[in-house]
Amino acid sequence: MSIKMPNRTFTASPARREKVPLLIGLTGPSGGGKTFTALRLATGIQTVSGGEIFFIDTEARRALHYADKFKFQHVPLDAPFGSLDYLAAIQYCAQQGAGVVVIDSMSHEHEGPGGMVDLQDQILTKMAGDDFGKRQRMQMLAWAEPKAKRRALINGILQLNVNLIFCFRAKASSKPGKDDKGRSVVIPQGYVPIAGEEFVFEQTMNALLLPGAGGVPTWGSDEPGERKMIKLPEQFAALRDYNGPLTEKIGANLARWAAGGDSVPSAPRTEPEGRAEADHGDQHDDTLDDHPMRGKADDMILRLQRAEVFGDIIAIEAEFAGHKAATPDEIVAEVERAIETAKRRVRGEA
């Protein structure tokens, strides 16, 4: 039997950077600041890419908690959370002229009602009912349709010329293994995303936000599961040495790279109001930039600048009170100055 080769022609040209959309993953359990961070990055990306911010919300309209702090179009997505339902919602946003689309949470596509795991179970039940033996035999076959739909979702996303920020829930995980003596042990994996690996691996960048992180990502981990999901490519490597939260300025820098610019520069920290005022006084101690409280303090100062009601300021003040004992005096002074400035502003005195 002879095999006929296709009649194809090919061309080659010097490789040049072209504009590409960003696919950013934010992964972590509750309390890491995924939603707020996603909106900060989206706001920065928008300043470069243009278009509006669209927010696909699967979390019972929780994105609306931030409607007074960020400007975005809200798109509720309720169950079923099938792969193609997500694709339809994302395509809708792109058709409306979105420059950035935030999806929170993408994890429902994996294990929510109508999601990939649920769909496989429904198909398996149709094939085998309650027959345990038959269910075991049909397991792999029942995955065919859910996996095909997820692949259609991924392929569809990759065809869109729109920046996307995915928020993934994460859970503490472990798996069986062997120790150095060959004994069976349970190996902790750390926090792993509730999502398919093939989906997470498509991200341009994937950041881990641990509980209480306040938007400050973890780029290095001793846990194998966390190491596997963290993705920080060479062009963004400067972020590894930055110990603050992911900000609007970082979002803008990421977007400039995606538009064909240079790598993301180092030291991308913005200068919050409290720090800027402090630097006009005594000489600033640069060693404090590496202090563990530096990033959290900057995040609090930025939140204080955004606060519009007195209750938010009091809540931040109470949060900071729990950290003061471990915070250098210079950073304490910056945050306290920002608290007083915010109070005066809200009272109409500034």
PADOVEX-251342 format. One line per 3 residues: number of its first residue (from 1); for each residue x, y, z negated of N, C-alpha, C. Coordinates in steps of 0.02 Angstrom, whole numbers. Example, Ala and Ser with C-alpha at 12.3 -4.5 7.8 and 13.67 -1.06 7.14 Angstrom:
1 = 660,-284,-390,615,-225,-390,660,-165,-390 ~ 642,-112,-354,684,-53,-357,645,2,-394 $
This chain:
1 = 42,-60,0,0,0,0,43,62,0 ~ 33,105,49,72,167,54,38,223,14 ~ 78,265,-16,52,321,-55,66,385,-17 $
4 = 15,424,-4,21,486,34,31,544,-14 ~ 85,581,-6,98,640,-48,53,698,-27 ~ 32,739,-74,-10,797,-57,29,847,-15 $
7 = -5,882,28,26,933,69,26,999,31 ~ 80,1012,-5,85,1072,-48,145,1113,-28 ~ 140,1178,-38,197,1223,-30,208,1259,-96 $
10 = 271,1275,-111,288,1307,-173,334,1367,-160 ~ 333,1414,-206,378,1472,-202,411,1482,-270 ~ 469,1515,-270,504,1531,-331,523,1604,-331 $
13 = 522,1636,-389,541,1706,-395,573,1715,-464 ~ 613,1767,-473,645,1779,-538,593,1787,-593 ~ 605,1755,-649,557,1757,-704,558,1826,-737 $
16 = 500,1854,-750,493,1918,-783,437,1913,-835 ~ 446,1949,-891,393,1952,-941,331,1983,-912 ~ 274,1955,-929,209,1982,-909,165,1990,-970 $
19 = 114,2029,-964,67,2038,-1018,31,1973,-1033 ~ 29,1954,-1096,-6,1893,-1117,-49,1909,-1178 ~ -105,1874,-1187,-145,1885,-1247,-113,1852,-1308 $
22 = -126,1880,-1366,-103,1851,-1429,-153,1801,-1454 ~ -128,1745,-1481,-169,1696,-1517,-138,1690,-1586 ~ -169,1720,-1636,-141,1724,-1703,-184,1682,-1750 $
25 = -151,1638,-1788,-185,1598,-1838,-169,1622,-1908 ~ -219,1628,-1950,-210,1643,-2021,-240,1585,-2060 ~ -198,1549,-2095,-219,1488,-2128,-209,1493,-2203 $
28 = -259,1470,-2241,-251,1469,-2314,-317,1455,-2348 ~ -312,1436,-2412,-373,1425,-2451,-405,1492,-2469 ~ -461,1489,-2503,-495,1550,-2523,-450,1591,-2569 $
31 = -453,1658,-2560,-416,1702,-2604,-349,1725,-2578 ~ -332,1707,-2516,-268,1729,-2489,-271,1793,-2449 ~ -332,1816,-2434,-340,1878,-2397,-345,1870,-2322 $
34 = -372,1813,-2299,-374,1800,-2226,-417,1851,-2189 ~ -478,1863,-2214,-524,1907,-2178,-498,1978,-2174 ~ -476,2005,-2231,-451,2073,-2233,-389,2080,-2190 $
37 = -344,2030,-2193,-284,2031,-2153,-300,2028,-2079 ~ -348,1986,-2060,-368,1981,-1990,-392,2048,-1963 ~ -430,2084,-2003,-456,2149,-1981,-401,2201,-1978 $
40 = -353,2197,-2023,-296,2243,-2020,-256,2232,-1956 ~ -239,2169,-1943,-202,2154,-1882,-241,2174,-1820 ~ -306,2159,-1819,-348,2176,-1761,-350,2251,-1749 $
43 = -353,2289,-1803,-354,2362,-1797,-290,2387,-1765 ~ -233,2359,-1786,-169,2378,-1756,-164,2356,-1683 ~ -185,2296,-1668,-183,2271,-1599,-225,2315,-1554 $
46 = -283,2336,-1579,-329,2377,-1539,-297,2443,-1517 ~ -254,2471,-1559,-223,2535,-1541,-179,2529,-1479 ~ -157,2468,-1464,-115,2456,-1406,-155,2427,-1348 $
49 = -197,2378,-1362,-233,2343,-1309,-296,2378,-1286 ~ -324,2421,-1329,-388,2451,-1313,-445,2402,-1324 ~ -505,2421,-1301,-563,2379,-1311,-587,2381,-1383 $
52 = -644,2351,-1396,-671,2350,-1463,-650,2286,-1500 ~ -656,2289,-1566,-646,2229,-1608,-713,2194,-1615 ~ -715,2131,-1598,-775,2090,-1609,-758,2038,-1662 $
55 = -806,2026,-1707,-795,1980,-1763,-848,1926,-1761 ~ -827,1864,-1745,-873,1807,-1745,-873,1779,-1816 ~ -931,1783,-1849,-936,1770,-1920,-977,1707,-1933 $
58 = -943,1654,-1957,-978,1593,-1975,-989,1587,-2050 ~ -967,1638,-2087,-965,1635,-2161,-1022,1674,-2193 ~ -1083,1663,-2168,-1143,1693,-2198,-1138,1769,-2203 $
61 = -1113,1801,-2148,-1109,1874,-2141,-1060,1906,-2190 ~ -1012,1869,-2215,-965,1898,-2263,-920,1951,-2232 ~ -912,1949,-2168,-871,2001,-2135,-900,2070,-2147 $
64 = -966,2074,-2158,-998,2138,-2168,-976,2171,-2234 ~ -944,2133,-2278,-916,2163,-2339,-865,2217,-2322 ~ -836,2212,-2262,-783,2258,-2242,-806,2309,-2190 $
67 = -871,2313,-2180,-897,2358,-2128,-886,2431,-2144 ~ -875,2448,-2208,-861,2518,-2226,-787,2534,-2223 ~ -745,2484,-2210,-673,2494,-2208,-644,2487,-2138 $
70 = -678,2449,-2094,-654,2438,-2027,-712,2446,-1978 ~ -696,2466,-1918,-747,2472,-1866,-744,2411,-1820 ~ -799,2374,-1816,-800,2314,-1774,-872,2296,-1756 $
73 = -878,2257,-1703,-943,2230,-1683,-952,2162,-1717 ~ -1009,2152,-1748,-1021,2091,-1787,-1062,2042,-1747 ~ -1036,1980,-1741,-1071,1928,-1702,-1081,1867,-1748 $
76 = -1140,1859,-1778,-1152,1800,-1820,-1153,1737,-1779 ~ -1123,1684,-1805,-1125,1618,-1774,-1147,1568,-1827 ~ -1207,1542,-1818,-1234,1493,-1864,-1228,1423,-1834 $
79 = -1242,1372,-1876,-1240,1303,-1852,-1290,1293,-1795 ~ -1274,1248,-1748,-1218,1200,-1749,-1152,1234,-1729 ~ -1098,1208,-1758,-1032,1237,-1747,-992,1195,-1698 $
82 = -1023,1177,-1642,-988,1136,-1593,-934,1175,-1557 ~ -886,1139,-1529,-831,1170,-1492,-857,1217,-1438 ~ -907,1195,-1401,-933,1235,-1346,-975,1294,-1371 $
85 = -1003,1288,-1431,-1037,1345,-1462,-987,1401,-1476 ~ -929,1382,-1504,-876,1431,-1515,-853,1462,-1450 ~ -844,1420,-1399,-821,1446,-1335,-871,1496,-1306 $
88 = -935,1480,-1312,-986,1526,-1286,-984,1592,-1323 ~ -975,1591,-1389,-972,1653,-1428,-911,1694,-1409 ~ -853,1661,-1401,-792,1697,-1383,-798,1727,-1313 $
91 = -826,1688,-1266,-836,1713,-1198,-884,1772,-1197 ~ -935,1770,-1239,-982,1826,-1244,-945,1890,-1264 ~ -902,1884,-1316,-864,1943,-1339,-819,1970,-1284 $
94 = -786,1925,-1247,-742,1946,-1193,-782,1982,-1139 ~ -840,1956,-1124,-883,1987,-1072,-907,2056,-1093 ~ -912,2068,-1158,-934,2133,-1184,-877,2183,-1187 $
97 = -817,2163,-1166,-761,2209,-1165,-718,2208,-1226 ~ -719,2154,-1264,-679,2151,-1325,-605,2156,-1308 ~ -568,2193,-1350,-496,2194,-1345,-465,2144,-1392 $
100 = -500,2133,-1448,-478,2085,-1499,-541,2049,-1525 ~ -536,1984,-1533,-591,1945,-1563,-563,1909,-1624 ~ -596,1920,-1681,-580,1884,-1743,-632,1829,-1752 $
103 = -609,1768,-1766,-655,1712,-1779,-643,1687,-1850 ~ -693,1695,-1892,-687,1677,-1963,-752,1643,-1985 ~ -752,1577,-1991,-694,1534,-1994,-695,1487,-1934 $
106 = -635,1472,-1909,-629,1423,-1855,-635,1352,-1881 ~ -629,1344,-1947,-631,1277,-1976,-699,1243,-1970 ~ -752,1281,-1962,-818,1250,-1953,-820,1209,-1889 $
109 = -780,1228,-1839,-778,1189,-1777,-753,1119,-1790 ~ -714,1110,-1843,-686,1044,-1858,-733,1003,-1903 ~ -754,1032,-1959,-792,991,-2006,-858,1022,-2028 $
112 = -882,1074,-1994,-947,1102,-2010,-1004,1064,-1977 ~ -1067,1081,-1993,-1124,1049,-1961,-1122,1057,-1886 ~ -1123,1002,-1850,-1118,1004,-1777,-1047,1011,-1752 $
115 = -998,1013,-1797,-928,1018,-1778,-901,951,-1754 ~ -837,948,-1742,-808,890,-1710,-817,826,-1750 ~ -803,828,-1815,-810,769,-1857,-883,747,-1861 $
118 = -928,795,-1869,-999,780,-1874,-1025,750,-1809 ~ -1003,777,-1752,-1025,752,-1688,-1001,680,-1678 ~ -940,665,-1697,-915,597,-1691,-957,548,-1732 $
121 = -975,570,-1793,-1016,527,-1836,-1085,515,-1805 ~ -1115,567,-1776,-1181,560,-1744,-1177,510,-1686 ~ -1125,517,-1645,-1117,472,-1587,-1105,400,-1611 $
124 = -1064,393,-1663,-1050,326,-1689,-1113,293,-1716 ~ -1155,332,-1749,-1218,305,-1776,-1264,281,-1719 ~ -1265,320,-1664,-1306,299,-1607,-1279,234,-1577 $
127 = -1214,227,-1577,-1183,167,-1547,-1189,105,-1590 ~ -1181,114,-1656,-1174,56,-1700,-1221,54,-1759 ~ -1260,107,-1770,-1305,107,-1826,-1267,99,-1892 $
130 = -1293,56,-1936,-1261,43,-2000,-1218,-19,-2001 ~ -1207,-48,-1943,-1167,-109,-1938,-1093,-91,-1948 ~ -1066,-107,-2006,-998,-85,-2024,-946,-111,-1974 $
133 = -950,-174,-1958,-902,-203,-1912,-904,-170,-1843 ~ -965,-158,-1819,-972,-127,-1753,-947,-54,-1756 ~ -960,-21,-1811,-936,48,-1819,-860,51,-1816 $
136 = -828,2,-1847,-755,1,-1845,-730,-9,-1773 ~ -764,-50,-1735,-743,-64,-1666,-756,-4,-1621 ~ -806,34,-1636,-827,90,-1593,-795,157,-1612 $
139 = -755,158,-1665,-727,221,-1691,-694,262,-1636 ~ -646,233,-1601,-608,270,-1551,-651,293,-1493 ~ -697,250,-1471,-741,268,-1415,-785,327,-1434 $
142 = -806,330,-1497,-850,385,-1519,-814,452,-1521 ~ -747,451,-1520,-709,514,-1521,-703,544,-1451 ~ -720,508,-1399,-707,531,-1331,-743,597,-1316 $
145 = -807,601,-1331,-845,662,-1315,-822,721,-1358 ~ -816,714,-1425,-793,771,-1465,-724,797,-1443 ~ -678,752,-1427,-612,774,-1406,-614,808,-1339 $
148 = -656,785,-1294,-663,817,-1229,-690,888,-1236 ~ -738,896,-1282,-766,963,-1293,-716,1010,-1326 ~ -676,984,-1371,-623,1027,-1400,-573,1046,-1347 $
151 = -554,1001,-1305,-507,1017,-1251,-536,1071,-1206 ~ -602,1066,-1193,-635,1117,-1152,-633,1185,-1188 ~ -641,1185,-1254,-635,1247,-1293,-566,1277,-1286 $
154 = -514,1235,-1297,-445,1260,-1293,-429,1286,-1223 ~ -447,1247,-1172,-434,1268,-1103,-471,1333,-1087 ~ -533,1338,-1112,-572,1399,-1099,-540,1460,-1131 $
157 = -516,1452,-1193,-483,1507,-1228,-420,1529,-1191 ~ -382,1481,-1166,-319,1497,-1133,-330,1533,-1067 ~ -390,1531,-1041,-405,1566,-978,-428,1638,-990 $
160 = -440,1656,-1052,-467,1722,-1068,-411,1773,-1079 ~ -420,1832,-1052,-371,1886,-1062,-393,1930,-1120 ~ -393,1901,-1180,-415,1937,-1240,-374,1912,-1299 $
163 = -356,1958,-1344,-319,1940,-1404,-367,1907,-1454 ~ -344,1853,-1485,-387,1814,-1531,-351,1803,-1597 ~ -388,1812,-1652,-363,1798,-1719,-409,1746,-1750 $
166 = -381,1688,-1767,-419,1633,-1795,-404,1627,-1869 ~ -455,1624,-1910,-447,1611,-1981,-465,1538,-1994 ~ -417,1502,-2022,-426,1432,-2038,-428,1422,-2113 $
169 = -478,1388,-2138,-476,1367,-2208,-421,1314,-2216 ~ -397,1306,-2277,-346,1256,-2290,-363,1220,-2354 ~ -339,1158,-2360,-349,1119,-2421,-284,1085,-2440 $
172 = -275,1076,-2506,-217,1039,-2530,-223,966,-2507 ~ -170,941,-2478,-173,874,-2448,-114,832,-2469 ~ -121,767,-2461,-66,720,-2473,-76,660,-2428 $
175 = -24,619,-2421,-31,559,-2381,16,505,-2408 ~ 0,442,-2397,43,388,-2422,109,387,-2385 ~ 161,365,-2421,227,360,-2391,272,316,-2432 $
178 = 336,319,-2419,386,279,-2455,438,325,-2486 ~ 460,308,-2547,514,346,-2576,581,318,-2553 ~ 637,344,-2580,703,323,-2556,720,251,-2574 $
181 = 678,220,-2617,688,150,-2635,638,104,-2600 ~ 599,133,-2554,553,92,-2516,487,79,-2551 ~ 475,112,-2608,412,101,-2644,357,147,-2616 $
184 = 296,121,-2619,239,160,-2595,225,218,-2642 ~ 220,277,-2615,206,337,-2656,157,381,-2618 ~ 128,429,-2654,86,480,-2624,129,543,-2615 $
187 = 134,568,-2554,176,625,-2539,133,687,-2530 ~ 141,737,-2574,103,799,-2565,122,834,-2500 ~ 72,861,-2466,84,896,-2402,76,971,-2409 $
190 = 51,994,-2468,37,1065,-2475,-30,1083,-2443 ~ -40,1146,-2428,-102,1168,-2396,-98,1158,-2321 ~ -146,1121,-2295,-147,1108,-2222,-213,1135,-2194 $
193 = -211,1160,-2133,-272,1190,-2104,-326,1138,-2091 ~ -388,1159,-2102,-445,1118,-2085,-460,1131,-2011 ~ -426,1096,-1970,-429,1106,-1897,-390,1050,-1863 $
196 = -401,1041,-1800,-363,993,-1762,-292,1018,-1749 ~ -243,974,-1754,-174,995,-1743,-165,1026,-1674 ~ -197,998,-1624,-188,1023,-1556,-212,1095,-1550 $
199 = -260,1114,-1591,-285,1183,-1589,-236,1230,-1624 ~ -211,1210,-1682,-164,1251,-1720,-100,1263,-1680 ~ -78,1211,-1644,-14,1216,-1608,-18,1265,-1549 $
202 = -78,1283,-1526,-85,1330,-1471,-73,1402,-1491 ~ -70,1416,-1557,-64,1485,-1580,4,1514,-1561 ~ 4,1578,-1545,67,1614,-1535,105,1617,-1601 $
205 = 68,1629,-1655,96,1635,-1722,45,1608,-1771 ~ 67,1572,-1822,21,1548,-1873,50,1561,-1941 ~ 15,1601,-1981,39,1622,-2047,2,1586,-2102 $
208 = 37,1569,-2155,8,1537,-2214,-3,1589,-2268 ~ -65,1597,-2290,-83,1643,-2343,-105,1603,-2404 ~ -63,1600,-2454,-77,1560,-2514,-126,1597,-2560 $
211 = -157,1562,-2608,-203,1596,-2654,-169,1654,-2689 ~ -204,1711,-2690,-177,1770,-2723,-123,1806,-2684 ~ -114,1788,-2620,-60,1817,-2581,-70,1890,-2565 $
214 = -134,1912,-2564,-147,1982,-2546,-124,1998,-2475 ~ -128,1950,-2431,-108,1962,-2361,-34,1955,-2348 ~ 5,1935,-2398,77,1925,-2389,89,1853,-2367 $
217 = 114,1841,-2306,121,1772,-2282,180,1736,-2312 ~ 175,1670,-2313,230,1626,-2331,257,1596,-2267 ~ 321,1610,-2252,351,1585,-2190,395,1525,-2200 $
220 = 410,1508,-2263,451,1449,-2277,420,1409,-2333 ~ 424,1344,-2328,393,1300,-2378,431,1235,-2383 ~ 430,1206,-2443,460,1140,-2453,409,1084,-2439 $
223 = 346,1102,-2431,293,1052,-2419,290,1035,-2345 ~ 293,970,-2328,296,952,-2257,236,974,-2216 ~ 176,971,-2246,117,992,-2209,117,1066,-2194 $
226 = 141,1106,-2241,144,1178,-2231,197,1196,-2180 ~ 255,1163,-2184,307,1176,-2135,283,1162,-2064 ~ 243,1111,-2058,219,1090,-1991,172,1142,-1961 $
229 = 131,1174,-2004,81,1220,-1976,106,1292,-1970 ~ 157,1310,-2008,184,1378,-2003,219,1386,-1936 ~ 204,1440,-1901,235,1452,-1836,256,1525,-1832 $
232 = 321,1537,-1827,348,1604,-1820,401,1602,-1766 ~ 383,1616,-1704,431,1610,-1649,486,1662,-1653 ~ 537,1651,-1614,598,1692,-1617,583,1766,-1608 $
235 = 536,1783,-1563,523,1854,-1550,492,1890,-1609 ~ 465,1851,-1657,436,1881,-1717,478,1866,-1779 ~ 540,1841,-1770,580,1816,-1826,593,1869,-1879 $
238 = 592,1933,-1860,606,1986,-1909,555,1986,-1965 ~ 495,1959,-1953,444,1957,-2005,464,1911,-2063 ~ 509,1865,-2050,530,1818,-2103,563,1855,-2161 $
241 = 596,1910,-2146,631,1948,-2198,588,2004,-2227 ~ 527,2009,-2205,481,2061,-2229,436,2032,-2282 ~ 436,2061,-2342,399,2030,-2397,334,2066,-2414 $
244 = 307,2102,-2367,244,2137,-2378,186,2105,-2341 ~ 127,2134,-2348,67,2107,-2314,70,2121,-2239 ~ 33,2081,-2201,26,2093,-2130,-20,2153,-2120 $
247 = 6,2204,-2088,-28,2269,-2085,-49,2288,-2014 ~ -82,2345,-2009,-101,2373,-1944,-39,2385,-1901 ~ 15,2410,-1932,76,2424,-1894,106,2361,-1865 $
250 = 103,2307,-1903,128,2243,-1877,85,2219,-1820 ~ 19,2227,-1826,-26,2209,-1772,-10,2247,-1708 ~ 5,2312,-1715,23,2353,-1656,89,2329,-1626 $
253 = 137,2311,-1668,201,2286,-1643,193,2219,-1606 ~ 150,2176,-1633,137,2113,-1599,105,2125,-1530 ~ 60,2173,-1528,26,2189,-1465,74,2219,-1414 $
256 = 122,2259,-1437,171,2287,-1391,214,2232,-1361 ~ 233,2183,-1402,271,2127,-1375,229,2091,-1323 ~ 165,2078,-1339,121,2041,-1293,111,2079,-1227 $
259 = 117,2145,-1230,110,2186,-1169,173,2188,-1128 ~ 226,2153,-1151,289,2150,-1114,346,2187,-1146 ~ 336,2209,-1209,388,2247,-1244,439,2202,-1277 $
262 = 480,2233,-1319,533,2196,-1353,506,2156,-1412 ~ 551,2119,-1444,533,2080,-1503,507,2126,-1558 ~ 468,2098,-1603,442,2138,-1659,501,2162,-1701 $
265 = 505,2229,-1714,562,2255,-1751,561,2234,-1823 ~ 620,2238,-1855,624,2223,-1926,598,2281,-1967 ~ 588,2267,-2033,565,2318,-2080,504,2355,-2055 $
268 = 448,2319,-2038,390,2352,-2010,346,2385,-2062 ~ 368,2391,-2124,325,2418,-2177,303,2489,-2162 ~ 239,2503,-2170,215,2572,-2169,231,2603,-2237 $
271 = 231,2668,-2241,245,2702,-2304,180,2726,-2334 ~ 150,2688,-2381,89,2710,-2412,98,2776,-2448 ~ 42,2809,-2460,42,2875,-2490,82,2878,-2554 $
274 = 74,2828,-2597,109,2829,-2661,184,2825,-2653 ~ 207,2785,-2606,279,2778,-2595,307,2841,-2563 ~ 270,2870,-2516,295,2929,-2483,305,2986,-2533 $
277 = 259,2993,-2579,265,3045,-2630,325,3030,-2674 ~ 334,2967,-2693,388,2949,-2738,456,2963,-2707 ~ 461,2955,-2641,526,2962,-2609,548,3035,-2604 $
280 = 501,3082,-2618,521,3152,-2619,550,3172,-2686 ~ 546,3126,-2734,573,3141,-2800,643,3114,-2806 ~ 656,3073,-2857,722,3045,-2865,739,3000,-2807 $
283 = 802,2988,-2797,824,2945,-2742,793,2876,-2747 ~ 766,2853,-2691,731,2788,-2690,780,2730,-2697 ~ 765,2682,-2739,807,2623,-2749,788,2570,-2698 $
286 = 829,2561,-2645,813,2515,-2592,809,2443,-2615 ~ 841,2426,-2671,840,2357,-2695,769,2337,-2715 ~ 727,2386,-2730,658,2370,-2751,617,2343,-2692 $
289 = 641,2354,-2631,605,2328,-2572,602,2252,-2572 ~ 648,2221,-2606,650,2148,-2609,618,2120,-2671 ~ 591,2164,-2714,559,2140,-2776,494,2103,-2760 $
292 = 478,2049,-2795,417,2011,-2782,353,2053,-2785 ~ 354,2108,-2824,294,2149,-2830,289,2203,-2776 ~ 342,2209,-2735,341,2263,-2686,282,2256,-2637 $
295 = 275,2198,-2608,221,2188,-2560,152,2195,-2591 ~ 143,2166,-2651,77,2171,-2683,61,2244,-2701 ~ 112,2281,-2724,101,2352,-2740,82,2392,-2678 $
298 = 117,2380,-2623,100,2415,-2561,29,2400,-2539 ~ 9,2337,-2546,-59,2318,-2528,-110,2354,-2572 ~ -97,2358,-2637,-142,2394,-2682,-147,2468,-2664 $
301 = -90,2498,-2648,-90,2569,-2630,-131,2581,-2567 ~ -123,2537,-2517,-162,2544,-2456,-237,2535,-2470 ~ -254,2488,-2513,-325,2479,-2531,-352,2539,-2568 $
304 = -310,2569,-2610,-332,2630,-2645,-344,2687,-2596 ~ -303,2691,-2546,-313,2743,-2495,-378,2734,-2457 ~ -399,2671,-2451,-462,2657,-2415,-524,2660,-2460 $
307 = -513,2657,-2525,-570,2652,-2572,-616,2713,-2565 ~ -681,2700,-2564,-730,2753,-2557,-777,2758,-2616 ~ -776,2709,-2660,-818,2711,-2720,-775,2700,-2781 $
310 = -796,2730,-2838,-756,2728,-2898,-746,2657,-2924 ~ -797,2614,-2914,-792,2546,-2938,-735,2507,-2907 ~ -722,2520,-2842,-666,2486,-2808,-599,2507,-2839 $
313 = -594,2571,-2856,-531,2596,-2885,-520,2565,-2954 ~ -573,2561,-2994,-567,2531,-3060,-548,2457,-3055 ~ -576,2423,-3006,-559,2352,-2997,-485,2343,-2979 $
316 = -459,2386,-2936,-388,2382,-2918,-345,2400,-2978 ~ -366,2449,-3016,-328,2469,-3075,-325,2411,-3125 ~ -381,2375,-3134,-382,2318,-3179,-338,2261,-3153 $
319 = -339,2251,-3087,-297,2200,-3057,-223,2215,-3069 ~ -205,2279,-3061,-135,2298,-3069,-113,2293,-3142 ~ -159,2305,-3188,-142,2301,-3260,-113,2233,-3278 $
322 = -136,2181,-3244,-111,2114,-3258,-41,2101,-3231 ~ -15,2147,-3190,52,2138,-3161,103,2188,-3188 ~ 81,2237,-3226,126,2292,-3245,188,2268,-3283 $
325 = 179,2219,-3327,235,2197,-3369,293,2170,-3327 ~ 277,2143,-3268,329,2113,-3226,350,2159,-3169 ~ 328,2222,-3171,340,2269,-3117,389,2323,-3137 $
328 = 439,2338,-3095,486,2392,-3111,451,2459,-3120 ~ 480,2502,-3162,448,2566,-3179,435,2609,-3117 ~ 480,2608,-3068,470,2649,-3009,408,2628,-2970 $
331 = 399,2562,-2963,340,2537,-2927,277,2551,-2968 ~ 281,2543,-3034,223,2560,-3077,202,2632,-3066 ~ 251,2677,-3064,236,2748,-3055,202,2761,-2988 $
334 = 224,2726,-2936,194,2735,-2870,120,2714,-2870 ~ 106,2656,-2899,37,2631,-2900,-7,2676,-2944 ~ 18,2695,-3002,-21,2738,-3047,-35,2806,-3014 $
337 = 13,2832,-2977,2,2895,-2941,-52,2886,-2888 ~ -50,2829,-2853,-101,2816,-2802,-170,2807,-2833 ~ -173,2777,-2892,-238,2769,-2928,-267,2837,-2944 $
340 = -226,2882,-2973,-251,2948,-2991,-271,2988,-2930 ~ -232,2982,-2875,-250,3017,-2814,-317,2993,-2787 ~ -327,2927,-2788,-391,2899,-2764,-450,2922,-2807 $
343 = -440,2924,-2872,-493,2947,-2917,-512,3019,-2902 ~ -461,3061,-2894,-475,3132,-2879,-512,3139,-2813 ~ -492,3100,-2763,-524,3104,-2698,-597,3084,-2702 $
346 = -611,3029,-2736,-681,3005,-2741,-723,3054,-2782 ~ -693,3085,-2832,-730,3135,-2873,-738,3201,-2837 ~ -706,3208,-2779,-711,3270,-2741,-663,3324,-2765 $
349 = -611,3303,-2802,-564,3353,-2830,-503,3361,-2785 ~ -497,3321,-2733,-439,3328,-2689,-461,3331,-2617 $
